[in-house]
Amino acid sequence: MKLLRHGAPGAEKPGLLDAEGIIRDLSGVIPDLAGEVLSPEGITRLAAIDPETLPIISAATRLGPPVAGTRNFIAIGLNYADHAAESGAAVPKEPIVFLKSLNALAGPDDDIAIPPDSRKSDWEVELAIVIGTKAKRVSPEAALDHVVGYTICNDVSEREWQIERGGLWDKGKSADGYGPVGPWLVTADQVPDPQDLALWLEVDGQRMQDGSTRTMIFDVQTIVSYVSHFITLHPGDIITTGTPPGVGLGMKPPVYLKPGQVMRLGIAGLGVQTQKTVAG
């Protein structure tokens, strides 16, 4: 299934995308895509619904982040061998874990407001894991049992704040709206191999990133297990798993975002995001 949330920011309702690409409303069936709804039992109940019995929603409606109730928005750094190389960084021996503020969460096509003091905002297309059931110190072998599905994240990053201002990466990753997620939550049964997905990103129609999750250093089950030993994961939590090469930081000279640009990014089978950058 492709599950989604539609409506104005802060007032999103649950929905799904049917086989014809039509948005259907689920708000008469469930309160939101959160909590127990994301469990295996909850997903089974949703899968049993005939989409044609659900109200149609206009294709022009805004989409929000595809899950609600997120407690932890977690990210993994330098998780692609080819991206580590372009960054001049050593391949990490363990996953590099940092947090993005929940204020960074945004819909997949929302404008991205670049803060007035930002000089080095950058793009990063990433596969994002969505947690469906509580995971605490789980083994790699059991990790995927806690994953409800996958989506796309643009891990927008302010490189000066991240790298040059001291301390942790979090402040360079957490500006309002710097974590668009969606367009859909694609349930795990529809993603046979999360380690074999093409992903790409364009800025103003120019292809910047073109990679594959095959080059991830730490795979999905390793990431979920690893993170769960430090942070208890809850339904609706999001782990964005790193980016392939082609970010602005890695170009010579570096290239960064400015207001008035358009980013398009996608992952095979998971949809496409489109964001316009505006002055914050």
BAPATI-903984 format. One line per 10 residues: number of its first residue (from 0); their letters; for each residue x, y, z of N, C-alpha, C. Coordinates in Angstrom, 1 decimal. Layout:
N
NUM = A = X Y Z X Y Z X Y Z | ...
! end
This chain:
280
0 = MKLLRHGAPG = 0.8 -1.2 0.0 0.0 0.0 0.0 0.9 1.2 0.0 | 0.3 2.3 -0.5 0.9 3.6 -0.5 0.0 4.5 0.4 | 0.4 4.7 1.6 -0.3 5.5 2.6 0.2 6.9 2.7 | -0.7 7.9 3.0 -0.3 9.3 2.9 -1.2 10.1 3.9 | -0.8 11.3 4.0 -1.6 12.3 4.8 -1.8 13.5 4.0 | -3.1 14.0 4.0 -3.4 15.1 3.1 -4.1 16.2 3.9 | -3.9 17.5 3.4 -4.5 18.6 4.0 -3.5 19.6 4.5 | -4.0 20.7 5.1 -3.2 21.8 5.5 -2.3 21.4 6.6 | -1.1 22.1 6.8 -0.2 21.8 7.8 -0.8 21.8 9.2 | -0.6 20.7 10.0 -1.2 20.6 11.3 -2.6 20.1 11.3
10 = AEKPGLLDAE = -3.2 19.9 10.1 -4.6 19.4 10.1 -4.7 18.3 9.0 | -3.6 17.6 8.8 -3.6 16.5 7.8 -4.6 15.4 8.3 | -5.1 14.7 7.3 -6.0 13.5 7.5 -5.3 12.3 6.8 | -5.6 11.1 7.3 -5.0 10.0 6.6 -5.7 9.6 5.3 | -4.9 9.0 4.4 -5.4 8.6 3.2 -4.5 7.5 2.6 | -4.9 7.1 1.4 -4.1 6.2 0.6 -4.1 6.5 -0.9 | -3.2 6.0 -1.6 -3.2 6.1 -3.1 -3.6 4.8 -3.6 | -4.7 4.8 -4.4 -5.2 3.5 -4.9 -4.4 3.1 -6.2 | -4.8 2.0 -6.8 -4.0 1.4 -7.9 -4.0 2.3 -9.1 | -5.0 3.2 -9.2 -5.1 4.1 -10.3 -4.5 5.5 -10.1
20 = GIIRDLSGVI = -3.8 5.6 -8.9 -3.1 6.8 -8.6 -4.1 7.9 -8.0 | -5.2 7.5 -7.6 -6.2 8.4 -7.0 -6.1 8.4 -5.5 | -6.1 9.6 -4.9 -6.0 9.8 -3.5 -7.4 9.5 -2.9 | -7.4 8.6 -1.9 -8.6 8.2 -1.2 -8.5 8.6 0.3 | -9.6 9.0 0.9 -9.6 9.5 2.3 -9.8 8.4 3.2 | -9.0 8.3 4.3 -9.2 7.2 5.3 -9.7 7.8 6.6 | -10.0 9.1 6.7 -10.3 9.7 8.0 -11.6 9.1 8.6 | -12.4 8.5 7.8 -13.6 7.9 8.3 -13.4 6.5 8.9 | -12.1 6.0 8.7 -11.8 4.6 9.1 -10.8 4.7 10.3 | -9.8 5.5 10.2 -8.8 5.6 11.3 -8.6 7.1 11.6
30 = PDLAGEVLSP = -8.2 7.4 12.9 -7.9 8.8 13.2 -6.7 9.4 12.5 | -5.7 8.6 12.3 -4.5 9.1 11.7 -3.6 7.9 11.4 | -2.5 8.1 10.7 -1.5 7.1 10.4 -0.4 7.2 11.5 | -0.8 6.6 12.6 0.1 6.7 13.8 -0.2 5.6 14.8 | 0.7 5.3 15.7 0.5 4.4 16.7 0.2 3.0 16.2 | -0.9 2.4 16.8 -1.2 1.0 16.5 -1.6 0.8 15.1 | -2.0 1.8 14.4 -2.4 1.7 13.0 -1.2 1.2 12.2 | 0.0 1.5 12.6 1.2 1.2 11.9 1.7 -0.2 12.2 | 1.1 -0.9 13.1 1.5 -2.2 13.5 1.2 -3.2 12.3 | 1.7 -4.4 12.4 1.3 -5.4 11.3 -0.2 -5.6 11.3
40 = EGITRLAAID = -0.8 -5.7 12.5 -2.3 -5.9 12.5 -3.0 -4.7 11.9 | -2.5 -3.5 12.3 -3.2 -2.3 11.7 -3.1 -2.2 10.2 | -1.9 -2.6 9.7 -1.7 -2.5 8.2 -2.6 -3.6 7.5 | -2.7 -4.8 8.2 -3.5 -5.8 7.6 -5.0 -5.4 7.5 | -5.4 -4.7 8.5 -6.8 -4.2 8.5 -7.0 -3.1 7.4 | -6.0 -2.3 7.2 -6.1 -1.3 6.1 -6.1 -1.9 4.7 | -5.3 -3.0 4.6 -5.1 -3.7 3.3 -6.4 -4.4 2.9 | -7.3 -4.7 3.9 -8.5 -5.4 3.6 -9.6 -4.4 3.1 | -9.4 -3.1 3.2 -10.4 -2.2 2.8 -10.4 -2.0 1.2 | -11.6 -2.0 0.6 -11.7 -1.8 -0.8 -11.6 -0.3 -1.0
50 = PETLPIISAA = -10.5 0.2 -1.7 -10.3 1.6 -1.9 -11.5 2.3 -2.5 | -12.2 1.6 -3.4 -13.3 2.2 -4.1 -14.5 2.6 -3.2 | -14.4 2.1 -1.9 -15.4 2.5 -0.9 -15.1 3.8 -0.2 | -13.9 4.3 -0.5 -13.4 5.5 0.2 -13.6 6.8 -0.6 | -13.9 7.9 0.0 -14.0 9.2 -0.7 -12.8 9.5 -1.5 | -13.0 10.2 -2.7 -11.9 10.7 -3.5 -11.5 12.0 -3.0 | -10.2 12.3 -3.0 -9.6 13.6 -2.6 -9.0 14.2 -3.9 | -9.1 15.4 -4.1 -8.5 16.1 -5.2 -7.0 15.8 -5.3 | -6.5 15.6 -6.5 -5.1 15.4 -6.8 -4.3 16.7 -6.4 | -5.0 17.8 -6.4 -4.3 19.1 -6.1 -4.1 19.3 -4.6
60 = TRLGPPVAGT = -4.6 18.4 -3.8 -4.5 18.6 -2.3 -3.0 18.6 -1.9 | -2.7 19.3 -0.8 -1.4 19.2 -0.3 -1.2 17.9 0.4 | 0.0 17.3 0.3 0.4 16.2 1.1 1.3 16.6 2.2 | 1.1 16.0 3.4 2.0 16.2 4.5 2.9 15.1 4.7 | 3.7 15.1 5.8 4.5 13.9 6.1 3.6 12.7 6.2 | 4.0 11.5 5.7 3.0 10.4 5.6 2.7 9.7 6.9 | 3.3 10.0 8.0 3.0 9.4 9.3 2.9 10.5 10.3 | 2.2 10.2 11.4 2.0 11.2 12.5 2.5 10.5 13.7 | 2.6 11.3 14.8 3.1 10.8 16.1 4.6 10.5 16.1 | 5.3 11.1 15.2 6.8 10.9 15.2 7.4 11.5 16.5
70 = RNFIAIGLNY = 8.1 10.7 17.2 8.9 11.1 18.4 10.3 11.4 18.1 | 10.9 10.6 17.2 12.3 10.7 16.9 12.5 10.8 15.4 | 13.2 11.9 15.0 13.5 12.0 13.5 15.0 11.9 13.5 | 15.5 10.7 13.1 16.9 10.3 13.3 17.5 10.2 11.9 | 18.8 10.6 11.8 19.5 10.5 10.6 20.8 9.8 10.7 | 21.3 9.2 9.6 22.6 8.5 9.6 23.5 9.3 8.6 | 24.7 9.6 9.1 25.6 10.4 8.3 26.7 9.5 7.6 | 27.1 10.0 6.4 28.2 9.3 5.7 28.0 7.8 5.5 | 26.8 7.5 5.1 26.4 6.1 5.0 26.5 5.5 3.6 | 27.1 6.3 2.6 27.4 5.8 1.3 28.9 5.9 1.1
80 = ADHAAESGAA = 29.5 4.8 0.6 30.9 4.8 0.5 31.3 5.9 -0.5 | 30.5 6.0 -1.6 30.9 7.0 -2.7 30.7 8.4 -2.2 | 29.7 8.7 -1.3 29.5 10.0 -0.7 30.6 10.3 0.3 | 31.0 9.4 1.1 32.1 9.6 2.0 33.4 10.0 1.2 | 33.6 9.3 0.1 34.8 9.7 -0.7 34.7 11.1 -1.3 | 33.5 11.5 -1.8 33.5 12.9 -2.3 33.6 13.9 -1.2 | 33.3 13.5 0.0 33.4 14.5 1.2 34.8 14.5 1.8 | 35.6 13.6 1.3 37.0 13.5 1.9 37.0 12.9 3.3 | 36.0 12.1 3.6 35.8 11.6 4.9 36.1 10.1 4.9 | 36.7 9.6 6.0 36.9 8.1 6.2 35.6 7.4 6.3
90 = VPKEPIVFLK = 35.5 6.2 5.8 34.4 5.3 5.9 34.2 5.0 7.4 | 33.0 5.4 8.0 32.8 5.1 9.4 32.8 3.7 9.8 | 33.3 3.4 11.0 33.3 2.0 11.5 32.0 1.6 12.1 | 31.3 2.6 12.6 29.9 2.4 13.1 29.0 3.5 12.5 | 27.7 3.3 12.5 26.8 4.3 12.0 27.0 5.7 12.7 | 27.0 6.8 11.9 27.1 8.1 12.5 25.6 8.5 12.7 | 25.2 8.7 13.9 23.8 9.0 14.3 23.7 10.5 14.7 | 22.7 11.2 14.2 22.4 12.5 14.7 20.9 12.7 14.6 | 20.4 13.7 15.2 18.9 14.0 15.2 18.6 15.2 14.3 | 17.5 15.2 13.7 16.9 16.3 13.1 15.7 16.8 14.0
100 = SLNALAGPDD = 15.5 18.1 14.2 14.4 18.6 15.0 13.1 18.1 14.3 | 12.1 17.9 15.1 10.8 17.6 14.6 10.2 18.8 13.8 | 10.8 20.0 14.1 10.4 21.2 13.3 10.8 21.1 11.9 | 11.8 20.2 11.6 12.3 20.1 10.2 11.3 19.3 9.4 | 10.4 18.5 10.0 9.4 17.7 9.2 8.6 18.6 8.3 | 8.4 18.2 7.1 7.6 19.0 6.2 7.0 18.0 5.1 | 6.0 18.5 4.4 5.4 17.7 3.3 6.3 17.6 2.2 | 6.1 16.7 1.3 7.1 16.4 0.2 7.2 17.5 -0.8 | 6.2 18.3 -1.0 6.2 19.4 -2.0 6.1 20.8 -1.4 | 6.3 20.9 0.0 6.2 22.2 0.6 7.4 23.0 0.2
110 = DIAIPPDSRK = 7.2 24.4 0.1 8.4 25.2 -0.1 9.4 25.1 1.0 | 10.7 25.3 0.7 11.7 25.3 1.7 12.2 26.7 1.9 | 12.0 27.2 3.1 12.5 28.6 3.4 13.9 28.6 3.9 | 14.8 29.2 3.1 16.2 29.3 3.5 16.4 30.4 4.4 | 16.9 30.1 5.6 17.0 31.2 6.6 17.9 32.3 6.1 | 17.6 33.6 6.6 18.4 34.7 6.0 19.9 34.7 6.3 | 20.3 34.0 7.3 21.8 33.9 7.6 22.4 32.6 7.1 | 21.6 31.8 6.2 22.2 30.6 5.7 23.0 31.0 4.4 | 24.2 30.5 4.3 25.0 30.7 3.1 25.3 29.4 2.4 | 25.1 28.2 3.1 25.5 26.9 2.5 24.5 25.8 2.7
120 = SDWEVELAIV = 23.3 26.1 2.3 22.2 25.1 2.4 22.4 24.1 1.2 | 22.2 22.9 1.5 22.5 21.8 0.5 21.4 20.8 0.5 | 21.5 19.9 -0.5 20.4 18.9 -0.7 21.0 17.5 -0.4 | 20.1 16.6 -0.1 20.5 15.2 0.1 19.2 14.3 -0.1 | 19.1 13.6 -1.2 18.1 12.6 -1.3 18.4 11.4 -0.5 | 17.4 10.8 0.3 17.7 9.7 1.1 16.5 8.8 1.2 | 16.8 7.5 1.4 15.8 6.5 1.8 15.5 6.7 3.2 | 14.2 6.8 3.6 13.8 6.9 5.0 13.1 5.6 5.4 | 13.4 5.2 6.6 12.7 4.0 7.2 11.7 4.5 8.2 | 10.5 3.9 8.2 9.4 4.3 9.1 9.2 3.1 10.0
130 = IGTKAKRVSP = 9.2 3.4 11.3 9.0 2.4 12.4 7.5 2.1 12.6 | 7.2 0.8 12.7 5.8 0.5 12.9 5.5 -0.1 14.3 | 6.4 -0.7 14.9 6.3 -1.2 16.3 7.5 -0.9 17.1 | 7.3 -0.7 18.4 8.4 -0.3 19.3 9.6 -1.2 19.2 | 10.8 -0.6 19.1 12.0 -1.4 18.9 13.0 -0.9 20.0 | 13.4 -1.8 20.8 14.4 -1.4 21.9 15.4 -2.5 21.9 | 16.7 -2.2 21.6 17.8 -3.2 21.6 17.4 -4.5 20.9 | 17.0 -4.3 19.6 16.6 -5.5 18.8 17.8 -5.9 18.0 | 17.8 -7.2 17.7 18.9 -7.8 16.9 18.8 -7.4 15.4 | 19.8 -7.4 14.6 19.7 -7.2 13.2 18.7 -8.1 12.6
140 = EAALDHVVGY = 18.7 -9.4 13.0 17.8 -10.4 12.4 16.3 -10.1 12.7 | 16.0 -9.4 13.8 14.6 -9.0 14.1 14.3 -7.6 13.7 | 15.2 -6.8 13.2 15.0 -5.4 13.0 13.9 -5.1 12.0 | 13.9 -5.8 10.9 12.9 -5.5 9.9 11.5 -5.8 10.3 | 11.3 -6.6 11.4 10.0 -6.9 11.9 9.3 -5.6 12.5 | 10.2 -4.6 12.8 9.7 -3.4 13.4 9.5 -2.2 12.4 | 9.8 -2.6 11.1 9.7 -1.5 10.0 8.4 -1.7 9.3 | 7.6 -0.6 9.3 6.3 -0.7 8.6 6.5 -0.4 7.1 | 7.5 0.4 6.8 7.7 0.7 5.4 8.7 1.8 5.2 | 8.7 2.4 4.0 9.8 3.3 3.5 9.2 4.5 2.8
150 = TICNDVSERE = 9.9 5.6 2.9 9.5 6.8 2.2 10.8 7.5 1.8 | 10.6 8.8 1.2 11.8 9.6 0.8 11.9 10.7 1.8 | 13.2 11.1 2.0 13.5 12.3 2.8 14.5 13.1 2.0 | 14.3 14.4 2.0 15.4 15.3 1.5 16.0 15.9 2.8 | 17.2 15.4 3.1 17.9 15.8 4.4 18.6 17.1 4.1 | 17.8 18.2 3.9 18.4 19.5 3.6 19.3 19.9 4.8 | 20.5 20.4 4.4 21.6 20.6 5.4 22.2 22.0 5.2 | 22.4 22.7 6.3 23.2 23.9 6.2 24.6 23.6 6.6 | 25.5 23.6 5.6 26.9 23.0 5.9 27.7 23.9 6.8 | 27.6 25.2 6.7 28.3 26.1 7.6 27.9 25.8 9.1
160 = WQIERGGLWD = 26.6 25.7 9.3 26.2 25.4 10.7 26.6 24.0 11.1 | 26.6 23.1 10.1 26.9 21.7 10.5 28.3 21.4 10.8 | 29.2 22.1 9.9 30.6 21.7 10.0 31.5 22.8 10.6 | 31.2 24.0 10.4 32.1 25.1 10.7 31.7 25.8 12.0 | 30.6 25.5 12.7 30.2 26.2 13.8 30.4 25.5 15.1 | 31.1 24.3 15.1 31.4 23.6 16.3 30.2 22.8 16.8 | 30.5 21.8 17.7 29.4 21.0 18.3 28.9 19.9 17.3 | 27.7 19.5 17.5 27.1 18.4 16.8 26.5 18.9 15.5 | 26.2 17.9 14.6 25.6 18.2 13.3 24.2 18.7 13.4 | 23.5 18.4 14.5 22.1 18.6 14.6 21.6 20.0 14.1
170 = KGKSADGYGP = 22.4 21.0 14.5 21.9 22.4 14.2 22.0 22.7 12.8 | 22.8 22.0 12.0 22.9 22.2 10.6 21.9 21.4 9.8 | 21.1 20.6 10.5 20.1 19.7 9.9 18.7 20.0 10.3 | 18.5 21.0 11.1 17.2 21.1 11.8 16.4 22.4 11.6 | 16.8 23.2 10.6 16.0 24.4 10.3 14.6 24.0 10.0 | 13.6 24.9 10.2 12.2 24.6 9.9 12.1 24.2 8.5 | 11.4 23.0 8.3 11.2 22.5 6.9 12.3 21.9 6.2 | 13.5 21.7 6.9 14.6 21.1 6.3 14.6 19.6 6.3 | 13.4 19.0 6.4 13.3 17.5 6.4 12.0 17.1 5.7 | 11.8 17.5 4.4 10.6 17.0 3.7 10.5 15.5 3.6
180 = VGPWLVTADQ = 9.4 14.9 3.9 9.2 13.5 3.9 8.0 13.1 3.1 | 8.0 12.1 2.4 6.9 11.6 1.6 7.3 11.4 0.1 | 6.4 11.3 -0.8 5.0 11.6 -0.7 4.1 10.6 0.0 | 4.6 9.3 0.1 3.8 8.3 0.6 4.7 7.4 1.6 | 4.0 6.7 2.5 4.6 5.6 3.2 4.3 4.4 2.4 | 5.3 3.8 1.8 5.1 2.5 1.0 5.4 1.4 1.9 | 4.4 0.5 2.1 4.5 -0.5 3.1 5.6 -1.5 2.7 | 6.2 -2.2 3.7 7.4 -3.0 3.5 7.2 -4.1 2.5 | 6.0 -4.6 2.5 5.7 -5.7 1.6 5.8 -5.3 0.1 | 5.8 -4.0 -0.2 5.9 -3.5 -1.5 7.4 -3.1 -1.9
190 = VPDPQDLALW = 8.3 -3.3 -1.0 9.7 -3.0 -1.2 10.5 -4.3 -0.9 | 10.6 -5.2 -1.9 11.2 -6.5 -1.7 12.7 -6.4 -1.2 | 13.4 -5.4 -1.7 14.8 -5.2 -1.3 15.2 -3.8 -1.2 | 15.2 -3.2 0.1 15.5 -1.8 0.2 17.0 -1.5 -0.1 | 17.8 -2.5 -0.3 19.2 -2.3 -0.6 19.4 -2.4 -2.2 | 18.3 -2.2 -2.9 18.5 -2.2 -4.4 17.5 -1.2 -5.0 | 17.6 0.1 -4.5 16.7 1.1 -5.0 17.5 2.3 -5.6 | 17.2 2.6 -6.8 17.8 3.8 -7.4 17.2 5.1 -6.8 | 18.1 6.1 -6.6 17.6 7.3 -6.0 18.3 8.5 -6.7 | 17.7 9.6 -6.9 18.2 10.7 -7.7 17.7 12.0 -7.2
200 = LEVDGQRMQD = 18.3 13.1 -7.6 17.9 14.5 -7.2 18.4 15.4 -8.3 | 17.5 16.4 -8.7 17.8 17.4 -9.6 17.6 18.8 -9.0 | 18.4 19.7 -9.4 18.2 21.1 -9.0 18.0 21.9 -10.3 | 16.9 22.6 -10.5 16.6 23.4 -11.7 16.7 22.5 -12.9 | 16.3 21.2 -12.9 16.4 20.4 -14.0 17.7 19.7 -14.3 | 18.7 20.0 -13.5 20.1 19.4 -13.7 20.2 18.3 -12.7 | 20.6 17.1 -13.2 20.8 16.0 -12.3 22.0 16.1 -11.5 | 21.8 16.1 -10.2 23.0 16.3 -9.3 23.3 15.0 -8.6 | 22.3 14.2 -8.2 22.6 12.9 -7.5 21.9 11.8 -8.3 | 22.7 10.7 -8.5 22.2 9.6 -9.2 22.9 8.3 -8.6
210 = GSTRTMIFDV = 22.2 7.7 -7.7 22.9 6.6 -6.9 22.0 5.4 -6.7 | 22.4 4.5 -5.8 21.7 3.3 -5.5 21.9 3.0 -4.0 | 20.9 2.5 -3.4 21.1 2.0 -2.0 22.0 0.9 -1.9 | 22.4 0.3 -3.0 23.4 -0.8 -3.0 24.7 -0.3 -2.4 | 25.0 1.0 -2.5 26.3 1.4 -2.0 26.3 1.9 -0.5 | 25.1 1.7 0.2 25.1 2.0 1.6 26.1 1.2 2.4 | 26.7 1.8 3.3 27.7 1.1 4.1 27.0 0.2 5.2 | 26.0 0.8 5.8 25.2 0.0 6.8 23.8 -0.1 6.3 | 23.3 -1.4 6.2 22.0 -1.6 5.6 20.9 -1.3 6.5 | 19.7 -1.4 6.1 18.5 -1.0 6.8 18.4 -1.8 8.1
220 = QTIVSYVSHF = 18.6 -3.1 8.1 18.4 -3.9 9.3 19.5 -3.6 10.3 | 20.7 -3.3 9.8 21.8 -2.9 10.7 21.5 -1.6 11.4 | 21.0 -0.6 10.6 20.7 0.7 11.1 19.7 0.7 12.2 | 18.6 0.0 11.9 17.5 -0.1 12.9 18.0 -0.8 14.2 | 18.7 -1.9 14.1 19.2 -2.5 15.3 20.1 -1.6 16.0 | 21.1 -1.0 15.3 22.1 -0.2 16.0 21.4 1.0 16.7 | 20.6 1.7 16.0 19.9 2.9 16.7 19.1 2.4 17.9 | 18.4 1.3 17.8 17.6 0.9 18.9 18.3 0.5 20.1 | 19.6 0.4 20.1 20.4 0.1 21.3 20.7 1.4 22.0 | 20.5 2.6 21.4 20.7 3.9 22.0 19.5 4.7 22.2
230 = ITLHPGDIIT = 18.5 4.5 21.3 17.3 5.3 21.3 16.1 4.3 21.1 | 15.2 4.3 22.0 14.0 3.4 21.8 13.2 4.0 20.7 | 12.9 3.2 19.7 12.1 3.6 18.6 10.6 3.3 18.7 | 9.8 4.2 18.3 8.4 4.1 18.5 7.6 4.2 17.2 | 6.4 3.7 17.1 5.6 3.8 15.8 5.6 5.3 15.3 | 5.9 5.4 14.0 5.9 6.8 13.4 7.3 7.4 13.4 | 8.3 6.8 14.1 9.6 7.4 14.1 10.2 7.2 12.7 | 11.1 8.1 12.3 11.7 8.1 11.0 13.2 8.1 11.1 | 13.8 7.2 10.4 15.3 7.1 10.3 15.6 7.3 8.8 | 16.3 8.4 8.5 16.7 8.7 7.2 18.2 8.3 7.1
240 = TGTPPGVGLG = 18.5 7.6 6.0 19.6 6.6 6.0 20.9 7.1 5.3 | 21.0 8.3 4.9 22.2 8.8 4.3 22.0 9.0 2.8 | 23.0 9.7 2.2 22.8 10.1 0.8 23.9 9.7 -0.1 | 23.6 9.4 -1.4 24.7 9.1 -2.4 25.4 10.3 -2.8 | 26.5 10.2 -3.6 27.3 11.4 -4.0 26.5 12.3 -4.9 | 27.0 13.6 -5.0 26.4 14.6 -5.8 25.8 15.8 -5.0 | 26.2 15.8 -3.7 25.7 17.0 -2.9 26.5 18.2 -3.3 | 25.9 19.4 -3.0 26.6 20.6 -3.3 28.0 20.8 -2.7 | 28.1 20.3 -1.4 29.4 20.4 -0.7 30.5 19.7 -1.5 | 30.2 18.6 -2.2 31.2 17.8 -2.8 31.6 18.3 -4.2
250 = MKPPVYLKPG = 31.0 19.4 -4.7 31.4 19.9 -6.0 32.6 20.8 -5.8 | 33.3 21.0 -6.9 34.5 21.9 -6.9 34.3 23.0 -8.0 | 34.0 24.2 -7.6 33.8 24.6 -6.2 32.4 24.2 -5.7 | 32.2 24.2 -4.3 30.9 23.8 -3.8 29.8 24.7 -4.4 | 28.6 24.2 -4.5 27.4 24.9 -5.0 26.3 24.7 -4.0 | 25.7 25.8 -3.6 24.6 25.7 -2.6 23.3 26.3 -3.1 | 22.3 26.0 -2.4 20.9 26.5 -2.7 20.7 28.0 -2.5 | 19.9 28.5 -3.3 19.5 29.9 -3.1 18.0 30.0 -3.4 | 17.3 31.1 -2.9 15.9 31.2 -3.1 15.6 31.3 -4.6 | 14.4 30.7 -5.0 14.0 30.7 -6.4 14.4 29.5 -7.2
260 = QVMRLGIAGL = 14.9 28.4 -6.5 15.3 27.2 -7.2 14.2 26.1 -7.0 | 14.3 25.1 -7.8 13.4 23.9 -7.7 14.2 22.7 -7.6 | 13.9 21.9 -6.5 14.5 20.6 -6.4 13.4 19.5 -6.7 | 13.8 18.5 -7.5 13.0 17.3 -7.7 13.8 16.1 -7.3 | 13.2 15.2 -6.6 14.0 14.0 -6.1 13.1 12.8 -6.0 | 13.6 11.7 -6.2 12.8 10.5 -6.2 13.6 9.2 -5.9 | 12.9 8.2 -5.5 13.4 6.9 -5.3 12.5 5.9 -6.0 | 13.1 4.9 -6.7 12.3 3.9 -7.4 11.2 3.3 -6.6 | 10.0 3.4 -7.0 8.9 2.8 -6.3 8.3 3.6 -5.2 | 9.0 4.7 -4.8 8.6 5.4 -3.6 8.1 6.8 -3.9
270 = GVQTQKTVAG = 8.1 7.2 -5.2 7.5 8.4 -5.6 8.5 9.5 -5.8 | 8.0 10.8 -5.9 8.8 11.9 -6.3 8.4 13.1 -5.4 | 9.4 13.9 -4.9 9.1 15.1 -4.2 9.5 16.3 -5.1 | 8.9 17.5 -5.0 9.3 18.7 -5.7 9.2 19.8 -4.7 | 10.3 20.6 -4.5 10.3 21.7 -3.6 10.9 22.9 -4.2 | 10.2 24.1 -4.0 10.8 25.3 -4.4 11.4 26.0 -3.2 | 12.6 26.6 -3.4 13.3 27.3 -2.3 12.8 28.7 -2.3 | 12.6 29.3 -1.1 12.1 30.6 -1.0 13.0 31.3 0.1 | 12.9 32.6 0.1 13.7 33.4 1.2 13.0 33.2 2.5 | 13.7 32.8 3.5 13.1 32.7 4.9 13.0 34.0 5.6
! end
